[in-house]
Amino acid sequence: MKNKIKHFRNSREDMKVTQQDIANYIGGTKSRISNYEMGKRKVTLDDARGIVGCLKSFGIECCLDTVFPNSKFKEEVQQ
């Protein structure tokens, strides 16, 4: 799981988007985003979409496949 989230974390850090920015956007907590990044919690499909939306709102061109590039991710996302 950690490798799947690494790209998301790198994208976020490269564009100077904080965990708190994403948490605010999706209506969650900073610790939830941290848990996603550390692989302690599976990203829900709704949160994955929200994360992509947040990154886009900061001008980052991305989609689910670029932020979460592992094709197996789609099978592991909690519906």
PyMOL Python script that loads the backbone (N, CA, C, O; Angstrom):
from pymol import cmd

cmd.read_pdbstr("""\
ATOM      1  N   MET A   1       0.822  -1.202   0.000  1.00  0.00           N
ATOM      2  CA  MET A   1       0.000   0.000   0.000  1.00  0.00           C
ATOM      3  C   MET A   1       0.856   1.252   0.000  1.00  0.00           C
ATOM      4  O   MET A   1       0.508   2.225  -0.668  1.00  0.00           O
ATOM      5  N   LYS A   2       1.966   1.260   0.727  1.00  0.00           N
ATOM      6  CA  LYS A   2       2.780   2.462   0.834  1.00  0.00           C
ATOM      7  C   LYS A   2       3.261   2.950  -0.518  1.00  0.00           C
ATOM      8  O   LYS A   2       3.252   4.155  -0.769  1.00  0.00           O
ATOM      9  N   ASN A   3       3.685   2.042  -1.406  1.00  0.00           N
ATOM     10  CA  ASN A   3       4.164   2.447  -2.716  1.00  0.00           C
ATOM     11  C   ASN A   3       3.066   3.082  -3.548  1.00  0.00           C
ATOM     12  O   ASN A   3       3.338   3.962  -4.363  1.00  0.00           O
ATOM     13  N   LYS A   4       1.846   2.655  -3.357  1.00  0.00           N
ATOM     14  CA  LYS A   4       0.731   3.197  -4.123  1.00  0.00           C
ATOM     15  C   LYS A   4       0.451   4.648  -3.747  1.00  0.00           C
ATOM     16  O   LYS A   4       0.033   5.442  -4.590  1.00  0.00           O
ATOM     17  N   ILE A   5       0.677   4.985  -2.509  1.00  0.00           N
ATOM     18  CA  ILE A   5       0.382   6.321  -2.025  1.00  0.00           C
ATOM     19  C   ILE A   5       1.584   7.250  -2.198  1.00  0.00           C
ATOM     20  O   ILE A   5       1.428   8.470  -2.147  1.00  0.00           O
ATOM     21  N   LYS A   6       2.764   6.701  -2.399  1.00  0.00           N
ATOM     22  CA  LYS A   6       3.976   7.509  -2.509  1.00  0.00           C
ATOM     23  C   LYS A   6       3.843   8.565  -3.603  1.00  0.00           C
ATOM     24  O   LYS A   6       4.255   9.710  -3.416  1.00  0.00           O
ATOM     25  N   HIS A   7       3.271   8.185  -4.741  1.00  0.00           N
ATOM     26  CA  HIS A   7       3.126   9.146  -5.830  1.00  0.00           C
ATOM     27  C   HIS A   7       2.206  10.296  -5.417  1.00  0.00           C
ATOM     28  O   HIS A   7       2.472  11.455  -5.735  1.00  0.00           O
ATOM     29  N   PHE A   8       1.137   9.973  -4.716  1.00  0.00           N
ATOM     30  CA  PHE A   8       0.224  10.999  -4.211  1.00  0.00           C
ATOM     31  C   PHE A   8       0.958  11.959  -3.288  1.00  0.00           C
ATOM     32  O   PHE A   8       0.831  13.176  -3.419  1.00  0.00           O
ATOM     33  N   ARG A   9       1.716  11.415  -2.365  1.00  0.00           N
ATOM     34  CA  ARG A   9       2.467  12.259  -1.431  1.00  0.00           C
ATOM     35  C   ARG A   9       3.480  13.124  -2.170  1.00  0.00           C
ATOM     36  O   ARG A   9       3.603  14.315  -1.888  1.00  0.00           O
ATOM     37  N   ASN A  10       4.202  12.534  -3.111  1.00  0.00           N
ATOM     38  CA  ASN A  10       5.187  13.303  -3.875  1.00  0.00           C
ATOM     39  C   ASN A  10       4.525  14.408  -4.672  1.00  0.00           C
ATOM     40  O   ASN A  10       5.042  15.524  -4.722  1.00  0.00           O
ATOM     41  N   SER A  11       3.390  14.122  -5.299  1.00  0.00           N
ATOM     42  CA  SER A  11       2.662  15.145  -6.052  1.00  0.00           C
ATOM     43  C   SER A  11       2.247  16.290  -5.137  1.00  0.00           C
ATOM     44  O   SER A  11       2.390  17.465  -5.474  1.00  0.00           O
ATOM     45  N   ARG A  12       1.732  15.918  -3.976  1.00  0.00           N
ATOM     46  CA  ARG A  12       1.282  16.919  -3.013  1.00  0.00           C
ATOM     47  C   ARG A  12       2.438  17.786  -2.548  1.00  0.00           C
ATOM     48  O   ARG A  12       2.331  19.012  -2.537  1.00  0.00           O
ATOM     49  N   GLU A  13       3.536  17.162  -2.166  1.00  0.00           N
ATOM     50  CA  GLU A  13       4.692  17.908  -1.653  1.00  0.00           C
ATOM     51  C   GLU A  13       5.341  18.764  -2.739  1.00  0.00           C
ATOM     52  O   GLU A  13       5.745  19.897  -2.477  1.00  0.00           O
ATOM     53  N   ASP A  14       5.443  18.226  -3.958  1.00  0.00           N
ATOM     54  CA  ASP A  14       6.051  18.977  -5.058  1.00  0.00           C
ATOM     55  C   ASP A  14       5.307  20.272  -5.335  1.00  0.00           C
ATOM     56  O   ASP A  14       5.918  21.277  -5.701  1.00  0.00           O
ATOM     57  N   MET A  15       4.003  20.253  -5.166  1.00  0.00           N
ATOM     58  CA  MET A  15       3.188  21.441  -5.452  1.00  0.00           C
ATOM     59  C   MET A  15       2.881  22.269  -4.200  1.00  0.00           C
ATOM     60  O   MET A  15       2.062  23.188  -4.239  1.00  0.00           O
ATOM     61  N   LYS A  16       3.541  21.936  -3.100  1.00  0.00           N
ATOM     62  CA  LYS A  16       3.390  22.686  -1.842  1.00  0.00           C
ATOM     63  C   LYS A  16       1.962  22.667  -1.313  1.00  0.00           C
ATOM     64  O   LYS A  16       1.484  23.649  -0.744  1.00  0.00           O
ATOM     65  N   VAL A  17       1.290  21.539  -1.508  1.00  0.00           N
ATOM     66  CA  VAL A  17      -0.049  21.338  -0.966  1.00  0.00           C
ATOM     67  C   VAL A  17       0.124  20.566   0.341  1.00  0.00           C
ATOM     68  O   VAL A  17       0.802  19.539   0.370  1.00  0.00           O
ATOM     69  N   THR A  18      -0.476  21.048   1.402  1.00  0.00           N
ATOM     70  CA  THR A  18      -0.308  20.402   2.709  1.00  0.00           C
ATOM     71  C   THR A  18      -1.369  19.327   2.934  1.00  0.00           C
ATOM     72  O   THR A  18      -2.399  19.290   2.262  1.00  0.00           O
ATOM     73  N   GLN A  19      -1.087  18.468   3.887  1.00  0.00           N
ATOM     74  CA  GLN A  19      -2.086  17.482   4.297  1.00  0.00           C
ATOM     75  C   GLN A  19      -3.345  18.191   4.774  1.00  0.00           C
ATOM     76  O   GLN A  19      -4.457  17.732   4.513  1.00  0.00           O
ATOM     77  N   GLN A  20      -3.174  19.303   5.469  1.00  0.00           N
ATOM     78  CA  GLN A  20      -4.325  20.054   5.970  1.00  0.00           C
ATOM     79  C   GLN A  20      -5.155  20.618   4.828  1.00  0.00           C
ATOM     80  O   GLN A  20      -6.383  20.634   4.909  1.00  0.00           O
ATOM     81  N   ASP A  21      -4.497  21.086   3.749  1.00  0.00           N
ATOM     82  CA  ASP A  21      -5.232  21.575   2.572  1.00  0.00           C
ATOM     83  C   ASP A  21      -6.155  20.490   2.037  1.00  0.00           C
ATOM     84  O   ASP A  21      -7.328  20.735   1.754  1.00  0.00           O
ATOM     85  N   ILE A  22      -5.610  19.293   1.904  1.00  0.00           N
ATOM     86  CA  ILE A  22      -6.409  18.185   1.368  1.00  0.00           C
ATOM     87  C   ILE A  22      -7.508  17.788   2.347  1.00  0.00           C
ATOM     88  O   ILE A  22      -8.647  17.551   1.944  1.00  0.00           O
ATOM     89  N   ALA A  23      -7.169  17.716   3.624  1.00  0.00           N
ATOM     90  CA  ALA A  23      -8.174  17.366   4.636  1.00  0.00           C
ATOM     91  C   ALA A  23      -9.335  18.355   4.606  1.00  0.00           C
ATOM     92  O   ALA A  23     -10.497  17.952   4.662  1.00  0.00           O
ATOM     93  N   ASN A  24      -9.027  19.637   4.519  1.00  0.00           N
ATOM     94  CA  ASN A  24     -10.082  20.654   4.457  1.00  0.00           C
ATOM     95  C   ASN A  24     -10.955  20.463   3.224  1.00  0.00           C
ATOM     96  O   ASN A  24     -12.178  20.584   3.295  1.00  0.00           O
ATOM     97  N   TYR A  25     -10.328  20.166   2.105  1.00  0.00           N
ATOM     98  CA  TYR A  25     -11.057  20.011   0.841  1.00  0.00           C
ATOM     99  C   TYR A  25     -12.013  18.824   0.884  1.00  0.00           C
ATOM    100  O   TYR A  25     -13.142  18.920   0.404  1.00  0.00           O
ATOM    101  N   ILE A  26     -11.571  17.709   1.453  1.00  0.00           N
ATOM    102  CA  ILE A  26     -12.416  16.506   1.462  1.00  0.00           C
ATOM    103  C   ILE A  26     -13.282  16.395   2.714  1.00  0.00           C
ATOM    104  O   ILE A  26     -14.087  15.472   2.844  1.00  0.00           O
ATOM    105  N   GLY A  27     -13.111  17.342   3.632  1.00  0.00           N
ATOM    106  CA  GLY A  27     -13.913  17.313   4.856  1.00  0.00           C
ATOM    107  C   GLY A  27     -13.435  16.266   5.842  1.00  0.00           C
ATOM    108  O   GLY A  27     -14.230  15.669   6.567  1.00  0.00           O
ATOM    109  N   GLY A  28     -12.132  16.050   5.863  1.00  0.00           N
ATOM    110  CA  GLY A  28     -11.550  15.066   6.777  1.00  0.00           C
ATOM    111  C   GLY A  28     -10.556  15.711   7.716  1.00  0.00           C
ATOM    112  O   GLY A  28     -10.602  16.917   7.961  1.00  0.00           O
ATOM    113  N   THR A  29      -9.661  14.900   8.237  1.00  0.00           N
ATOM    114  CA  THR A  29      -8.650  15.395   9.157  1.00  0.00           C
ATOM    115  C   THR A  29      -7.251  15.194   8.566  1.00  0.00           C
ATOM    116  O   THR A  29      -7.042  14.361   7.685  1.00  0.00           O
ATOM    117  N   LYS A  30      -6.321  15.968   9.070  1.00  0.00           N
ATOM    118  CA  LYS A  30      -4.930  15.840   8.651  1.00  0.00           C
ATOM    119  C   LYS A  30      -4.407  14.439   8.964  1.00  0.00           C
ATOM    120  O   LYS A  30      -3.639  13.874   8.185  1.00  0.00           O
ATOM    121  N   SER A  31      -4.816  13.886  10.089  1.00  0.00           N
ATOM    122  CA  SER A  31      -4.335  12.552  10.462  1.00  0.00           C
ATOM    123  C   SER A  31      -4.850  11.490   9.486  1.00  0.00           C
ATOM    124  O   SER A  31      -4.168  10.496   9.238  1.00  0.00           O
ATOM    125  N   ARG A  32      -6.035  11.692   8.940  1.00  0.00           N
ATOM    126  CA  ARG A  32      -6.558  10.750   7.950  1.00  0.00           C
ATOM    127  C   ARG A  32      -5.691  10.753   6.699  1.00  0.00           C
ATOM    128  O   ARG A  32      -5.389   9.694   6.149  1.00  0.00           O
ATOM    129  N   ILE A  33      -5.291  11.933   6.248  1.00  0.00           N
ATOM    130  CA  ILE A  33      -4.423  12.042   5.073  1.00  0.00           C
ATOM    131  C   ILE A  33      -3.067  11.419   5.385  1.00  0.00           C
ATOM    132  O   ILE A  33      -2.501  10.708   4.555  1.00  0.00           O
ATOM    133  N   SER A  34      -2.557  11.681   6.560  1.00  0.00           N
ATOM    134  CA  SER A  34      -1.282  11.094   6.976  1.00  0.00           C
ATOM    135  C   SER A  34      -1.373   9.571   6.994  1.00  0.00           C
ATOM    136  O   SER A  34      -0.459   8.887   6.535  1.00  0.00           O
ATOM    137  N   ASN A  35      -2.469   9.044   7.521  1.00  0.00           N
ATOM    138  CA  ASN A  35      -2.657   7.592   7.552  1.00  0.00           C
ATOM    139  C   ASN A  35      -2.718   7.004   6.149  1.00  0.00           C
ATOM    140  O   ASN A  35      -2.208   5.908   5.917  1.00  0.00           O
ATOM    141  N   TYR A  36      -3.338   7.721   5.209  1.00  0.00           N
ATOM    142  CA  TYR A  36      -3.340   7.267   3.819  1.00  0.00           C
ATOM    143  C   TYR A  36      -1.916   7.195   3.291  1.00  0.00           C
ATOM    144  O   TYR A  36      -1.514   6.197   2.692  1.00  0.00           O
ATOM    145  N   GLU A  37      -1.158   8.259   3.519  1.00  0.00           N
ATOM    146  CA  GLU A  37       0.205   8.333   2.999  1.00  0.00           C
ATOM    147  C   GLU A  37       1.128   7.286   3.616  1.00  0.00           C
ATOM    148  O   GLU A  37       2.042   6.801   2.949  1.00  0.00           O
ATOM    149  N   MET A  38       0.902   6.937   4.861  1.00  0.00           N
ATOM    150  CA  MET A  38       1.740   5.945   5.532  1.00  0.00           C
ATOM    151  C   MET A  38       1.243   4.517   5.298  1.00  0.00           C
ATOM    152  O   MET A  38       1.871   3.554   5.739  1.00  0.00           O
ATOM    153  N   GLY A  39       0.114   4.388   4.602  1.00  0.00           N
ATOM    154  CA  GLY A  39      -0.415   3.061   4.329  1.00  0.00           C
ATOM    155  C   GLY A  39      -1.142   2.428   5.493  1.00  0.00           C
ATOM    156  O   GLY A  39      -1.382   1.220   5.494  1.00  0.00           O
ATOM    157  N   LYS A  40      -1.496   3.226   6.482  1.00  0.00           N
ATOM    158  CA  LYS A  40      -2.203   2.705   7.654  1.00  0.00           C
ATOM    159  C   LYS A  40      -3.709   2.593   7.416  1.00  0.00           C
ATOM    160  O   LYS A  40      -4.425   1.937   8.173  1.00  0.00           O
ATOM    161  N   ARG A  41      -4.168   3.237   6.364  1.00  0.00           N
ATOM    162  CA  ARG A  41      -5.600   3.250   6.079  1.00  0.00           C
ATOM    163  C   ARG A  41      -5.777   3.209   4.566  1.00  0.00           C
ATOM    164  O   ARG A  41      -5.030   3.859   3.833  1.00  0.00           O
ATOM    165  N   LYS A  42      -6.764   2.446   4.096  1.00  0.00           N
ATOM    166  CA  LYS A  42      -7.057   2.404   2.669  1.00  0.00           C
ATOM    167  C   LYS A  42      -7.837   3.653   2.271  1.00  0.00           C
ATOM    168  O   LYS A  42      -8.719   4.115   2.996  1.00  0.00           O
ATOM    169  N   VAL A  43      -7.496   4.179   1.118  1.00  0.00           N
ATOM    170  CA  VAL A  43      -8.183   5.358   0.601  1.00  0.00           C
ATOM    171  C   VAL A  43      -9.527   4.929   0.028  1.00  0.00           C
ATOM    172  O   VAL A  43      -9.597   4.024  -0.803  1.00  0.00           O
ATOM    173  N   THR A  44     -10.585   5.579   0.474  1.00  0.00           N
ATOM    174  CA  THR A  44     -11.898   5.298  -0.096  1.00  0.00           C
ATOM    175  C   THR A  44     -11.970   5.927  -1.482  1.00  0.00           C
ATOM    176  O   THR A  44     -11.223   6.857  -1.784  1.00  0.00           O
ATOM    177  N   LEU A  45     -12.858   5.427  -2.316  1.00  0.00           N
ATOM    178  CA  LEU A  45     -13.025   5.985  -3.651  1.00  0.00           C
ATOM    179  C   LEU A  45     -13.435   7.449  -3.578  1.00  0.00           C
ATOM    180  O   LEU A  45     -12.931   8.272  -4.341  1.00  0.00           O
ATOM    181  N   ASP A  46     -14.346   7.781  -2.666  1.00  0.00           N
ATOM    182  CA  ASP A  46     -14.762   9.179  -2.517  1.00  0.00           C
ATOM    183  C   ASP A  46     -13.591  10.067  -2.125  1.00  0.00           C
ATOM    184  O   ASP A  46     -13.434  11.165  -2.658  1.00  0.00           O
ATOM    185  N   ASP A  47     -12.766   9.592  -1.191  1.00  0.00           N
ATOM    186  CA  ASP A  47     -11.607  10.393  -0.782  1.00  0.00           C
ATOM    187  C   ASP A  47     -10.579  10.488  -1.899  1.00  0.00           C
ATOM    188  O   ASP A  47      -9.957  11.535  -2.077  1.00  0.00           O
ATOM    189  N   ALA A  48     -10.391   9.409  -2.655  1.00  0.00           N
ATOM    190  CA  ALA A  48      -9.458   9.453  -3.781  1.00  0.00           C
ATOM    191  C   ALA A  48      -9.905  10.507  -4.788  1.00  0.00           C
ATOM    192  O   ALA A  48      -9.092  11.283  -5.291  1.00  0.00           O
ATOM    193  N   ARG A  49     -11.183  10.525  -5.071  1.00  0.00           N
ATOM    194  CA  ARG A  49     -11.716  11.550  -5.982  1.00  0.00           C
ATOM    195  C   ARG A  49     -11.537  12.947  -5.393  1.00  0.00           C
ATOM    196  O   ARG A  49     -11.193  13.888  -6.109  1.00  0.00           O
ATOM    197  N   GLY A  50     -11.770  13.079  -4.090  1.00  0.00           N
ATOM    198  CA  GLY A  50     -11.597  14.371  -3.436  1.00  0.00           C
ATOM    199  C   GLY A  50     -10.152  14.835  -3.453  1.00  0.00           C
ATOM    200  O   GLY A  50      -9.879  16.020  -3.649  1.00  0.00           O
ATOM    201  N   ILE A  51      -9.232  13.913  -3.251  1.00  0.00           N
ATOM    202  CA  ILE A  51      -7.801  14.247  -3.280  1.00  0.00           C
ATOM    203  C   ILE A  51      -7.417  14.763  -4.662  1.00  0.00           C
ATOM    204  O   ILE A  51      -6.705  15.760  -4.789  1.00  0.00           O
ATOM    205  N   VAL A  52      -7.891  14.080  -5.686  1.00  0.00           N
ATOM    206  CA  VAL A  52      -7.609  14.525  -7.055  1.00  0.00           C
ATOM    207  C   VAL A  52      -8.226  15.902  -7.289  1.00  0.00           C
ATOM    208  O   VAL A  52      -7.590  16.778  -7.876  1.00  0.00           O
ATOM    209  N   GLY A  53      -9.454  16.093  -6.835  1.00  0.00           N
ATOM    210  CA  GLY A  53     -10.100  17.393  -6.973  1.00  0.00           C
ATOM    211  C   GLY A  53      -9.327  18.497  -6.270  1.00  0.00           C
ATOM    212  O   GLY A  53      -9.192  19.603  -6.795  1.00  0.00           O
ATOM    213  N   CYS A  54      -8.824  18.197  -5.093  1.00  0.00           N
ATOM    214  CA  CYS A  54      -8.044  19.175  -4.348  1.00  0.00           C
ATOM    215  C   CYS A  54      -6.768  19.533  -5.102  1.00  0.00           C
ATOM    216  O   CYS A  54      -6.445  20.710  -5.260  1.00  0.00           O
ATOM    217  N   LEU A  55      -6.048  18.521  -5.564  1.00  0.00           N
ATOM    218  CA  LEU A  55      -4.817  18.786  -6.309  1.00  0.00           C
ATOM    219  C   LEU A  55      -5.104  19.616  -7.555  1.00  0.00           C
ATOM    220  O   LEU A  55      -4.332  20.512  -7.898  1.00  0.00           O
ATOM    221  N   LYS A  56      -6.217  19.320  -8.236  1.00  0.00           N
ATOM    222  CA  LYS A  56      -6.604  20.104  -9.414  1.00  0.00           C
ATOM    223  C   LYS A  56      -6.899  21.555  -9.044  1.00  0.00           C
ATOM    224  O   LYS A  56      -6.589  22.473  -9.802  1.00  0.00           O
ATOM    225  N   SER A  57      -7.501  21.750  -7.875  1.00  0.00           N
ATOM    226  CA  SER A  57      -7.829  23.115  -7.450  1.00  0.00           C
ATOM    227  C   SER A  57      -6.575  23.954  -7.197  1.00  0.00           C
ATOM    228  O   SER A  57      -6.632  25.184  -7.187  1.00  0.00           O
ATOM    229  N   PHE A  58      -5.435  23.271  -6.993  1.00  0.00           N
ATOM    230  CA  PHE A  58      -4.161  23.953  -6.830  1.00  0.00           C
ATOM    231  C   PHE A  58      -3.401  24.046  -8.153  1.00  0.00           C
ATOM    232  O   PHE A  58      -2.234  24.436  -8.184  1.00  0.00           O
ATOM    233  N   GLY A  59      -4.076  23.683  -9.244  1.00  0.00           N
ATOM    234  CA  GLY A  59      -3.465  23.810 -10.561  1.00  0.00           C
ATOM    235  C   GLY A  59      -2.646  22.619 -11.013  1.00  0.00           C
ATOM    236  O   GLY A  59      -1.915  22.701 -11.999  1.00  0.00           O
ATOM    237  N   ILE A  60      -2.766  21.507 -10.294  1.00  0.00           N
ATOM    238  CA  ILE A  60      -2.023  20.308 -10.662  1.00  0.00           C
ATOM    239  C   ILE A  60      -2.867  19.512 -11.658  1.00  0.00           C
ATOM    240  O   ILE A  60      -3.995  19.128 -11.351  1.00  0.00           O
ATOM    241  N   GLU A  61      -2.325  19.268 -12.838  1.00  0.00           N
ATOM    242  CA  GLU A  61      -3.025  18.460 -13.828  1.00  0.00           C
ATOM    243  C   GLU A  61      -2.863  16.997 -13.445  1.00  0.00           C
ATOM    244  O   GLU A  61      -1.751  16.469 -13.446  1.00  0.00           O
ATOM    245  N   CYS A  62      -3.968  16.348 -13.119  1.00  0.00           N
ATOM    246  CA  CYS A  62      -3.897  14.968 -12.672  1.00  0.00           C
ATOM    247  C   CYS A  62      -5.251  14.293 -12.819  1.00  0.00           C
ATOM    248  O   CYS A  62      -6.262  14.938 -13.101  1.00  0.00           O
ATOM    249  N   CYS A  63      -5.248  12.992 -12.621  1.00  0.00           N
ATOM    250  CA  CYS A  63      -6.467  12.189 -12.579  1.00  0.00           C
ATOM    251  C   CYS A  63      -6.205  11.041 -11.604  1.00  0.00           C
ATOM    252  O   CYS A  63      -5.096  10.920 -11.084  1.00  0.00           O
ATOM    253  N   LEU A  64      -7.187  10.215 -11.354  1.00  0.00           N
ATOM    254  CA  LEU A  64      -7.003   9.108 -10.419  1.00  0.00           C
ATOM    255  C   LEU A  64      -5.808   8.242 -10.813  1.00  0.00           C
ATOM    256  O   LEU A  64      -5.031   7.819  -9.957  1.00  0.00           O
ATOM    257  N   ASP A  65      -5.669   7.983 -12.100  1.00  0.00           N
ATOM    258  CA  ASP A  65      -4.582   7.105 -12.552  1.00  0.00           C
ATOM    259  C   ASP A  65      -3.201   7.725 -12.392  1.00  0.00           C
ATOM    260  O   ASP A  65      -2.220   6.995 -12.246  1.00  0.00           O
ATOM    261  N   THR A  66      -3.096   9.042 -12.415  1.00  0.00           N
ATOM    262  CA  THR A  66      -1.775   9.659 -12.228  1.00  0.00           C
ATOM    263  C   THR A  66      -1.440   9.840 -10.758  1.00  0.00           C
ATOM    264  O   THR A  66      -0.272   9.762 -10.376  1.00  0.00           O
ATOM    265  N   VAL A  67      -2.434  10.077  -9.938  1.00  0.00           N
ATOM    266  CA  VAL A  67      -2.184  10.258  -8.508  1.00  0.00           C
ATOM    267  C   VAL A  67      -2.022   8.908  -7.814  1.00  0.00           C
ATOM    268  O   VAL A  67      -1.200   8.757  -6.910  1.00  0.00           O
ATOM    269  N   PHE A  68      -2.805   7.943  -8.244  1.00  0.00           N
ATOM    270  CA  PHE A  68      -2.739   6.583  -7.706  1.00  0.00           C
ATOM    271  C   PHE A  68      -2.461   5.641  -8.888  1.00  0.00           C
ATOM    272  O   PHE A  68      -3.371   4.958  -9.357  1.00  0.00           O
ATOM    273  N   PRO A  69      -1.213   5.600  -9.370  1.00  0.00           N
ATOM    274  CA  PRO A  69      -0.902   4.963 -10.657  1.00  0.00           C
ATOM    275  C   PRO A  69      -0.976   3.445 -10.698  1.00  0.00           C
ATOM    276  O   PRO A  69      -1.073   2.890 -11.792  1.00  0.00           O
ATOM    277  N   ASN A  70      -0.937   2.762  -9.609  1.00  0.00           N
ATOM    278  CA  ASN A  70      -0.940   1.311  -9.626  1.00  0.00           C
ATOM    279  C   ASN A  70      -2.318   0.813 -10.030  1.00  0.00           C
ATOM    280  O   ASN A  70      -3.303   1.097  -9.350  1.00  0.00           O
ATOM    281  N   SER A  71      -2.398   0.078 -11.120  1.00  0.00           N
ATOM    282  CA  SER A  71      -3.702  -0.382 -11.602  1.00  0.00           C
ATOM    283  C   SER A  71      -4.409  -1.270 -10.584  1.00  0.00           C
ATOM    284  O   SER A  71      -5.638  -1.341 -10.575  1.00  0.00           O
ATOM    285  N   LYS A  72      -3.654  -1.942  -9.736  1.00  0.00           N
ATOM    286  CA  LYS A  72      -4.252  -2.793  -8.715  1.00  0.00           C
ATOM    287  C   LYS A  72      -4.984  -1.948  -7.664  1.00  0.00           C
ATOM    288  O   LYS A  72      -5.864  -2.453  -6.967  1.00  0.00           O
ATOM    289  N   PHE A  73      -4.623  -0.662  -7.549  1.00  0.00           N
ATOM    290  CA  PHE A  73      -5.277   0.232  -6.595  1.00  0.00           C
ATOM    291  C   PHE A  73      -6.791   0.198  -6.777  1.00  0.00           C
ATOM    292  O   PHE A  73      -7.537   0.180  -5.798  1.00  0.00           O
ATOM    293  N   LYS A  74      -7.238   0.190  -8.019  1.00  0.00           N
ATOM    294  CA  LYS A  74      -8.665   0.211  -8.287  1.00  0.00           C
ATOM    295  C   LYS A  74      -9.382  -0.966  -7.639  1.00  0.00           C
ATOM    296  O   LYS A  74     -10.535  -0.845  -7.224  1.00  0.00           O
ATOM    297  N   GLU A  75      -8.699  -2.103  -7.554  1.00  0.00           N
ATOM    298  CA  GLU A  75      -9.307  -3.280  -6.956  1.00  0.00           C
ATOM    299  C   GLU A  75      -9.311  -3.188  -5.429  1.00  0.00           C
ATOM    300  O   GLU A  75     -10.137  -3.824  -4.773  1.00  0.00           O
ATOM    301  N   GLU A  76      -8.393  -2.400  -4.859  1.00  0.00           N
ATOM    302  CA  GLU A  76      -8.247  -2.353  -3.417  1.00  0.00           C
ATOM    303  C   GLU A  76      -8.980  -1.183  -2.765  1.00  0.00           C
ATOM    304  O   GLU A  76      -9.131  -1.147  -1.543  1.00  0.00           O
ATOM    305  N   VAL A  77      -9.430  -0.238  -3.567  1.00  0.00           N
ATOM    306  CA  VAL A  77     -10.140   0.916  -3.012  1.00  0.00           C
ATOM    307  C   VAL A  77     -11.431   0.426  -2.381  1.00  0.00           C
ATOM    308  O   VAL A  77     -12.148  -0.399  -2.947  1.00  0.00           O
ATOM    309  N   GLN A  78     -11.703   0.940  -1.226  1.00  0.00           N
ATOM    310  CA  GLN A  78     -12.938   0.590  -0.551  1.00  0.00           C
ATOM    311  C   GLN A  78     -14.093   1.302  -1.244  1.00  0.00           C
ATOM    312  O   GLN A  78     -14.044   2.517  -1.440  1.00  0.00           O
ATOM    313  N   GLN A  79     -15.107   0.573  -1.608  1.00  0.00           N
ATOM    314  CA  GLN A  79     -16.277   1.161  -2.294  1.00  0.00           C
ATOM    315  C   GLN A  79     -17.220   1.759  -1.278  1.00  0.00           C
ATOM    316  O   GLN A  79     -18.261   2.302  -1.647  1.00  0.00           O
TER     317      GLN A  79
END
""", "prot")
cmd.dss("prot")
cmd.show_as("cartoon", "prot")
cmd.util.cbc("prot")
cmd.orient("prot")
